[in-house]
Amino acid sequence: MLGSFGTTELIIILVIVMILFGAKKLPELAKGLGQGITEFKKAQNKEPTEEKQGTSGTSATKDS
């Protein structure tokens, strides 16, 4: 995924992030990013049957 980015590009992005957020916020940002990626991977690895258990056999329309 990061194969298309070179070292120079990554350094430039890191410098821009440091300017925008400051060096003190970087560990917090990295932690949040890591947690987000972990949650995303967990959601991807879920079996589709777990997600459909509550909706099978029910109608989504309202009777008015």
N, C-alpha and C positions, 0 to 999 in steps of 0.2 A: 504494500500500500504506500509506504513512504519511499519506494524505490525511485519514483520520479523526481524526488527532491534531492538536491545535492547539499553538500556541507555548507556552502555559501548561503543558500536559501534558508536553511534551518537556522543559521547564525543570525541572519537578518530578521527572521521572524521572532527569534528569542529576544533580540535587542529591542524590537518594537514592543513586544509584550512587557519587557522590563520598563520601558519608558512610560507605557500607558498605565500599568498597574503598580509599579514599584517592586523592588527586590523582596520586600517583606511579605508581599501577597503571593509570590510565586509558589511557595509550598502549599498554600491553601488552594490555589487554582489547580495545581497538579493533583492534589488529593481528590478534589471534586471531579476532575476529569477522569481520574482512575476509577472512582466509584461509579460514575456515569457509564463508562465503558463496561465495567463489570455487570451492572444491571442490564445493559443492552444485550450482552452475551447471554445472560441468564434467560432473558425473554426470548432470544432466538433459539435457545436449546430446549425450550418447553415443548412438550408434545402437543400437537394440535388437538388431541382428544381432551386434554385438560381444559383448554380454553372453551370448547364447545359443550361441555357437560351441562352447564346451566341453561343453554339456549336450545337444546335439541327438543323438538316436539312442541314448542310454544310458538304462539303467534305474536308478531311484533306490532300488529295493528290495534288501534283503539276502537272500541265500539262507542259511537256517539248517539 
